[in-house]
């Protein structure tokens, strides 16, 4: 599973200003404290969050999800 510690590597391997889309279980989002990491990456100029939306992670069961859409902010 993707943890907040993996986001820097994702940013490193994508092109500058590339879109980054992450869809994940909201419980994992909360327990792993993704909001703090997302804010820190934004403050460091490494990415720009465009949206963080709630959704249903699985159709068959009621499981909260998060859709994160961002853009890489690293320089060329």
Backbone as XML, in Angstrom:
<?xml version="1.0"?>
<chain id="A" units="angstrom">
  <residue number="1" name="UNK">
    <atom name="N" x="0.820" y="-1.188" z="0.000"/>
    <atom name="CA" x="0.000" y="0.000" z="0.000"/>
    <atom name="C" x="0.868" y="1.256" z="0.000"/>
  </residue>
  <residue number="2" name="UNK">
    <atom name="N" x="0.324" y="2.280" z="-0.578"/>
    <atom name="CA" x="0.995" y="3.577" z="-0.618"/>
    <atom name="C" x="0.918" y="4.236" z="0.754"/>
  </residue>
  <residue number="3" name="UNK">
    <atom name="N" x="2.055" y="4.643" z="1.248"/>
    <atom name="CA" x="2.099" y="5.399" z="2.491"/>
    <atom name="C" x="2.546" y="6.817" z="2.194"/>
  </residue>
  <residue number="4" name="UNK">
    <atom name="N" x="2.353" y="7.730" z="3.127"/>
    <atom name="CA" x="2.759" y="9.112" z="2.884"/>
    <atom name="C" x="4.255" y="9.238" z="2.614"/>
  </residue>
  <residue number="5" name="UNK">
    <atom name="N" x="5.039" y="8.289" z="3.127"/>
    <atom name="CA" x="6.488" y="8.327" z="2.910"/>
    <atom name="C" x="6.871" y="8.060" z="1.455"/>
  </residue>
  <residue number="6" name="UNK">
    <atom name="N" x="5.944" y="7.563" z="0.644"/>
    <atom name="CA" x="6.219" y="7.270" z="-0.764"/>
    <atom name="C" x="5.935" y="8.448" z="-1.697"/>
  </residue>
  <residue number="7" name="UNK">
    <atom name="N" x="5.277" y="9.465" z="-1.207"/>
    <atom name="CA" x="4.868" y="10.567" z="-2.082"/>
    <atom name="C" x="6.052" y="11.326" z="-2.677"/>
  </residue>
  <residue number="8" name="UNK">
    <atom name="N" x="7.109" y="11.506" z="-1.926"/>
    <atom name="CA" x="8.289" y="12.215" z="-2.463"/>
    <atom name="C" x="8.889" y="11.467" z="-3.656"/>
  </residue>
  <residue number="9" name="UNK">
    <atom name="N" x="8.902" y="10.147" z="-3.595"/>
    <atom name="CA" x="9.443" y="9.365" z="-4.712"/>
    <atom name="C" x="8.537" y="9.476" z="-5.936"/>
  </residue>
  <residue number="10" name="UNK">
    <atom name="N" x="7.237" y="9.468" z="-5.730"/>
    <atom name="CA" x="6.309" y="9.651" z="-6.851"/>
    <atom name="C" x="6.561" y="11.009" z="-7.500"/>
  </residue>
  <residue number="11" name="UNK">
    <atom name="N" x="6.690" y="12.037" z="-6.695"/>
    <atom name="CA" x="6.955" y="13.380" z="-7.220"/>
    <atom name="C" x="8.283" y="13.411" z="-7.970"/>
  </residue>
  <residue number="12" name="UNK">
    <atom name="N" x="9.277" y="12.714" z="-7.448"/>
    <atom name="CA" x="10.609" y="12.711" z="-8.066"/>
    <atom name="C" x="10.592" y="12.108" z="-9.470"/>
  </residue>
  <residue number="13" name="UNK">
    <atom name="N" x="9.780" y="11.072" z="-9.687"/>
    <atom name="CA" x="9.833" y="10.362" z="-10.968"/>
    <atom name="C" x="8.872" y="10.905" z="-12.025"/>
  </residue>
  <residue number="14" name="UNK">
    <atom name="N" x="7.962" y="11.796" z="-11.650"/>
    <atom name="CA" x="7.062" y="12.368" z="-12.659"/>
    <atom name="C" x="7.664" y="13.649" z="-13.226"/>
  </residue>
  <residue number="15" name="UNK">
    <atom name="N" x="7.209" y="14.006" z="-14.392"/>
    <atom name="CA" x="7.684" y="15.240" z="-15.029"/>
    <atom name="C" x="7.226" y="16.461" z="-14.229"/>
  </residue>
  <residue number="16" name="UNK">
    <atom name="N" x="7.954" y="17.552" z="-14.340"/>
    <atom name="CA" x="7.510" y="18.790" z="-13.694"/>
    <atom name="C" x="6.104" y="19.172" z="-14.176"/>
  </residue>
  <residue number="17" name="UNK">
    <atom name="N" x="5.274" y="19.584" z="-13.278"/>
    <atom name="CA" x="3.885" y="19.984" z="-13.536"/>
    <atom name="C" x="2.993" y="18.833" z="-13.978"/>
  </residue>
  <residue number="18" name="UNK">
    <atom name="N" x="3.460" y="17.591" z="-13.819"/>
    <atom name="CA" x="2.651" y="16.424" z="-14.202"/>
    <atom name="C" x="1.486" y="16.249" z="-13.236"/>
  </residue>
  <residue number="19" name="UNK">
    <atom name="N" x="0.351" y="15.760" z="-13.742"/>
    <atom name="CA" x="-0.753" y="15.454" z="-12.835"/>
    <atom name="C" x="-0.423" y="14.206" z="-12.016"/>
  </residue>
  <residue number="20" name="UNK">
    <atom name="N" x="-0.856" y="14.209" z="-10.776"/>
    <atom name="CA" x="-0.713" y="13.059" z="-9.885"/>
    <atom name="C" x="-2.098" y="12.774" z="-9.325"/>
  </residue>
  <residue number="21" name="UNK">
    <atom name="N" x="-2.588" y="11.554" z="-9.538"/>
    <atom name="CA" x="-3.914" y="11.166" z="-9.066"/>
    <atom name="C" x="-3.760" y="9.945" z="-8.163"/>
  </residue>
  <residue number="22" name="UNK">
    <atom name="N" x="-4.283" y="10.043" z="-6.958"/>
    <atom name="CA" x="-4.214" y="8.952" z="-5.989"/>
    <atom name="C" x="-5.627" y="8.690" z="-5.485"/>
  </residue>
  <residue number="23" name="UNK">
    <atom name="N" x="-6.021" y="7.419" z="-5.516"/>
    <atom name="CA" x="-7.332" y="7.019" z="-5.008"/>
    <atom name="C" x="-7.094" y="5.990" z="-3.926"/>
  </residue>
  <residue number="24" name="UNK">
    <atom name="N" x="-7.592" y="6.243" z="-2.729"/>
    <atom name="CA" x="-7.247" y="5.374" z="-1.613"/>
    <atom name="C" x="-8.362" y="5.268" z="-0.587"/>
  </residue>
  <residue number="25" name="UNK">
    <atom name="N" x="-8.225" y="4.274" z="0.269"/>
    <atom name="CA" x="-9.117" y="4.058" z="1.391"/>
    <atom name="C" x="-8.975" y="5.236" z="2.361"/>
  </residue>
  <residue number="26" name="UNK">
    <atom name="N" x="-10.083" y="5.843" z="2.745"/>
    <atom name="CA" x="-10.043" y="7.019" z="3.623"/>
    <atom name="C" x="-9.551" y="6.678" z="5.025"/>
  </residue>
  <residue number="27" name="UNK">
    <atom name="N" x="-9.788" y="5.451" z="5.475"/>
    <atom name="CA" x="-9.292" y="5.064" z="6.799"/>
    <atom name="C" x="-7.762" y="5.099" z="6.811"/>
  </residue>
  <residue number="28" name="UNK">
    <atom name="N" x="-7.151" y="4.575" z="5.762"/>
    <atom name="CA" x="-5.691" y="4.610" z="5.621"/>
    <atom name="C" x="-5.213" y="6.066" z="5.541"/>
  </residue>
  <residue number="29" name="UNK">
    <atom name="N" x="-5.948" y="6.889" z="4.815"/>
    <atom name="CA" x="-5.638" y="8.319" z="4.679"/>
    <atom name="C" x="-5.574" y="8.981" z="6.055"/>
  </residue>
  <residue number="30" name="UNK">
    <atom name="N" x="-6.555" y="8.658" z="6.908"/>
    <atom name="CA" x="-6.628" y="9.260" z="8.238"/>
    <atom name="C" x="-5.589" y="8.675" z="9.195"/>
  </residue>
  <residue number="31" name="UNK">
    <atom name="N" x="-5.490" y="7.350" z="9.242"/>
    <atom name="CA" x="-4.587" y="6.676" z="10.185"/>
    <atom name="C" x="-3.130" y="7.013" z="9.896"/>
  </residue>
  <residue number="32" name="UNK">
    <atom name="N" x="-2.765" y="7.083" z="8.623"/>
    <atom name="CA" x="-1.377" y="7.363" z="8.236"/>
    <atom name="C" x="-1.075" y="8.860" z="8.190"/>
  </residue>
  <residue number="33" name="UNK">
    <atom name="N" x="-2.067" y="9.679" z="8.534"/>
    <atom name="CA" x="-1.901" y="11.134" z="8.627"/>
    <atom name="C" x="-1.423" y="11.768" z="7.317"/>
  </residue>
  <residue number="34" name="UNK">
    <atom name="N" x="-2.063" y="11.370" z="6.232"/>
    <atom name="CA" x="-1.745" y="11.954" z="4.932"/>
    <atom name="C" x="-1.931" y="13.471" z="4.893"/>
  </residue>
  <residue number="35" name="UNK">
    <atom name="N" x="-2.954" y="14.048" z="5.541"/>
    <atom name="CA" x="-3.126" y="15.499" z="5.434"/>
    <atom name="C" x="-1.878" y="16.296" z="5.822"/>
  </residue>
  <residue number="36" name="UNK">
    <atom name="N" x="-1.189" y="15.886" z="6.888"/>
    <atom name="CA" x="0.029" y="16.608" z="7.284"/>
    <atom name="C" x="1.100" y="16.526" z="6.208"/>
  </residue>
  <residue number="37" name="UNK">
    <atom name="N" x="1.263" y="15.337" z="5.623"/>
    <atom name="CA" x="2.266" y="15.162" z="4.567"/>
    <atom name="C" x="1.901" y="15.982" z="3.339"/>
  </residue>
  <residue number="38" name="UNK">
    <atom name="N" x="0.630" y="15.970" z="2.952"/>
    <atom name="CA" x="0.196" y="16.739" z="1.782"/>
    <atom name="C" x="0.463" y="18.228" z="1.991"/>
  </residue>
  <residue number="39" name="UNK">
    <atom name="N" x="0.163" y="18.724" z="3.179"/>
    <atom name="CA" x="0.411" y="20.140" z="3.482"/>
    <atom name="C" x="1.900" y="20.463" z="3.465"/>
  </residue>
  <residue number="40" name="UNK">
    <atom name="N" x="2.715" y="19.574" z="4.000"/>
    <atom name="CA" x="4.166" y="19.803" z="4.025"/>
    <atom name="C" x="4.733" y="19.844" z="2.604"/>
  </residue>
  <residue number="41" name="UNK">
    <atom name="N" x="4.294" y="18.925" z="1.746"/>
    <atom name="CA" x="4.754" y="18.917" z="0.354"/>
    <atom name="C" x="4.351" y="20.206" z="-0.353"/>
  </residue>
  <residue number="42" name="UNK">
    <atom name="N" x="3.166" y="20.679" z="-0.061"/>
    <atom name="CA" x="2.689" y="21.941" z="-0.648"/>
    <atom name="C" x="3.549" y="23.111" z="-0.149"/>
  </residue>
  <residue number="43" name="UNK">
    <atom name="N" x="3.798" y="23.148" z="1.150"/>
    <atom name="CA" x="4.620" y="24.219" z="1.732"/>
    <atom name="C" x="6.032" y="24.234" z="1.151"/>
  </residue>
  <residue number="44" name="UNK">
    <atom name="N" x="6.564" y="23.055" z="0.819"/>
    <atom name="CA" x="7.909" y="22.937" z="0.251"/>
    <atom name="C" x="7.928" y="23.190" z="-1.261"/>
  </residue>
  <residue number="45" name="UNK">
    <atom name="N" x="6.746" y="23.399" z="-1.849"/>
    <atom name="CA" x="6.663" y="23.661" z="-3.282"/>
    <atom name="C" x="6.880" y="22.435" z="-4.148"/>
  </residue>
  <residue number="46" name="UNK">
    <atom name="N" x="6.773" y="21.239" z="-3.553"/>
    <atom name="CA" x="6.999" y="20.010" z="-4.314"/>
    <atom name="C" x="5.770" y="19.566" z="-5.091"/>
  </residue>
  <residue number="47" name="UNK">
    <atom name="N" x="4.607" y="20.000" z="-4.630"/>
    <atom name="CA" x="3.389" y="19.695" z="-5.370"/>
    <atom name="C" x="2.312" y="20.675" z="-5.002"/>
  </residue>
  <residue number="48" name="UNK">
    <atom name="N" x="1.278" y="20.714" z="-5.828"/>
    <atom name="CA" x="0.148" y="21.607" z="-5.604"/>
    <atom name="C" x="-1.117" y="20.759" z="-5.619"/>
  </residue>
  <residue number="49" name="UNK">
    <atom name="N" x="-1.771" y="20.644" z="-4.470"/>
    <atom name="CA" x="-3.011" y="19.880" z="-4.385"/>
    <atom name="C" x="-4.110" y="20.652" z="-5.105"/>
  </residue>
  <residue number="50" name="UNK">
    <atom name="N" x="-4.763" y="20.000" z="-6.044"/>
    <atom name="CA" x="-5.871" y="20.620" z="-6.767"/>
    <atom name="C" x="-7.197" y="20.278" z="-6.106"/>
  </residue>
  <residue number="51" name="UNK">
    <atom name="N" x="-7.305" y="19.041" z="-5.569"/>
    <atom name="CA" x="-8.512" y="18.650" z="-4.843"/>
    <atom name="C" x="-8.247" y="17.401" z="-4.009"/>
  </residue>
  <residue number="52" name="UNK">
    <atom name="N" x="-8.969" y="17.318" z="-2.907"/>
    <atom name="CA" x="-9.010" y="16.113" z="-2.071"/>
    <atom name="C" x="-10.487" y="15.895" z="-1.787"/>
  </residue>
  <residue number="53" name="UNK">
    <atom name="N" x="-11.059" y="14.865" z="-2.411"/>
    <atom name="CA" x="-12.502" y="14.653" z="-2.345"/>
    <atom name="C" x="-12.839" y="13.330" z="-1.676"/>
  </residue>
  <residue number="54" name="UNK">
    <atom name="N" x="-13.957" y="13.321" z="-0.955"/>
    <atom name="CA" x="-14.495" y="12.085" z="-0.398"/>
    <atom name="C" x="-15.231" y="11.324" z="-1.489"/>
  </residue>
  <residue number="55" name="UNK">
    <atom name="N" x="-15.171" y="10.010" z="-1.423"/>
    <atom name="CA" x="-15.937" y="9.180" z="-2.352"/>
    <atom name="C" x="-16.136" y="7.814" z="-1.721"/>
  </residue>
  <residue number="56" name="UNK">
    <atom name="N" x="-16.875" y="6.946" z="-2.396"/>
    <atom name="CA" x="-17.046" y="5.574" z="-1.934"/>
    <atom name="C" x="-15.954" y="4.734" z="-2.575"/>
  </residue>
  <residue number="57" name="UNK">
    <atom name="N" x="-15.084" y="4.175" z="-1.755"/>
    <atom name="CA" x="-13.901" y="3.446" z="-2.220"/>
    <atom name="C" x="-14.250" y="2.136" z="-2.925"/>
  </residue>
  <residue number="58" name="UNK">
    <atom name="N" x="-15.307" y="1.461" z="-2.482"/>
    <atom name="CA" x="-15.709" y="0.189" z="-3.087"/>
    <atom name="C" x="-17.212" y="0.184" z="-3.296"/>
  </residue>
  <residue number="59" name="UNK">
    <atom name="N" x="-17.656" y="-0.211" z="-4.481"/>
    <atom name="CA" x="-19.085" y="-0.226" z="-4.787"/>
    <atom name="C" x="-19.857" y="-1.264" z="-3.976"/>
  </residue>
  <residue number="60" name="UNK">
    <atom name="N" x="-19.251" y="-2.403" z="-3.711"/>
    <atom name="CA" x="-19.958" y="-3.500" z="-3.059"/>
    <atom name="C" x="-20.205" y="-3.274" z="-1.570"/>
  </residue>
  <residue number="61" name="UNK">
    <atom name="N" x="-19.394" y="-2.448" z="-0.945"/>
    <atom name="CA" x="-19.558" y="-2.163" z="0.483"/>
    <atom name="C" x="-19.428" y="-0.658" z="0.703"/>
  </residue>
  <residue number="62" name="UNK">
    <atom name="N" x="-19.893" y="-0.218" z="1.834"/>
    <atom name="CA" x="-19.792" y="1.206" z="2.151"/>
    <atom name="C" x="-18.435" y="1.461" z="2.798"/>
  </residue>
  <residue number="63" name="UNK">
    <atom name="N" x="-17.460" y="1.830" z="1.991"/>
    <atom name="CA" x="-16.116" y="2.107" z="2.493"/>
    <atom name="C" x="-15.690" y="3.475" z="1.974"/>
  </residue>
  <residue number="64" name="UNK">
    <atom name="N" x="-15.418" y="4.379" z="2.905"/>
    <atom name="CA" x="-15.019" y="5.735" z="2.524"/>
    <atom name="C" x="-13.701" y="5.722" z="1.761"/>
  </residue>
  <residue number="65" name="UNK">
    <atom name="N" x="-13.618" y="6.596" z="0.778"/>
    <atom name="CA" x="-12.396" y="6.733" z="0.002"/>
    <atom name="C" x="-12.002" y="8.195" z="-0.132"/>
  </residue>
  <residue number="66" name="UNK">
    <atom name="N" x="-10.788" y="8.408" z="-0.621"/>
    <atom name="CA" x="-10.285" y="9.756" z="-0.901"/>
    <atom name="C" x="-9.716" y="9.773" z="-2.310"/>
  </residue>
  <residue number="67" name="UNK">
    <atom name="N" x="-10.101" y="10.764" z="-3.063"/>
    <atom name="CA" x="-9.544" y="11.005" z="-4.385"/>
    <atom name="C" x="-8.692" y="12.267" z="-4.276"/>
  </residue>
  <residue number="68" name="UNK">
    <atom name="N" x="-7.392" y="12.102" z="-4.502"/>
    <atom name="CA" x="-6.444" y="13.208" z="-4.396"/>
    <atom name="C" x="-5.944" y="13.534" z="-5.796"/>
  </residue>
  <residue number="69" name="UNK">
    <atom name="N" x="-6.109" y="14.772" z="-6.207"/>
    <atom name="CA" x="-5.613" y="15.226" z="-7.502"/>
    <atom name="C" x="-4.643" y="16.370" z="-7.229"/>
  </residue>
  <residue number="70" name="UNK">
    <atom name="N" x="-3.431" y="16.227" z="-7.766"/>
    <atom name="CA" x="-2.391" y="17.228" z="-7.523"/>
    <atom name="C" x="-1.556" y="17.399" z="-8.784"/>
  </residue>
  <residue number="71" name="UNK">
    <atom name="N" x="-0.666" y="18.344" z="-8.734"/>
    <atom name="CA" x="0.269" y="18.584" z="-9.833"/>
    <atom name="C" x="1.663" y="18.698" z="-9.231"/>
  </residue>
  <residue number="72" name="UNK">
    <atom name="N" x="2.614" y="18.032" z="-9.873"/>
    <atom name="CA" x="4.001" y="18.113" z="-9.426"/>
    <atom name="C" x="4.457" y="19.561" z="-9.482"/>
  </residue>
  <residue number="73" name="UNK">
    <atom name="N" x="5.131" y="20.000" z="-8.444"/>
    <atom name="CA" x="5.601" y="21.381" z="-8.409"/>
    <atom name="C" x="7.102" y="21.502" z="-8.554"/>
  </residue>
  <residue number="74" name="UNK">
    <atom name="N" x="7.789" y="20.371" z="-8.724"/>
    <atom name="CA" x="9.252" y="20.443" z="-8.771"/>
    <atom name="C" x="9.713" y="21.134" z="-10.040"/>
  </residue>
  <residue number="75" name="UNK">
    <atom name="N" x="10.817" y="21.817" z="-9.933"/>
    <atom name="CA" x="11.348" y="22.604" z="-11.055"/>
    <atom name="C" x="11.973" y="21.708" z="-12.107"/>
  </residue>
  <residue number="76" name="UNK">
    <atom name="N" x="12.068" y="22.235" z="-13.324"/>
    <atom name="CA" x="12.685" y="21.481" z="-14.415"/>
    <atom name="C" x="14.179" y="21.446" z="-14.267"/>
  </residue>
</chain>
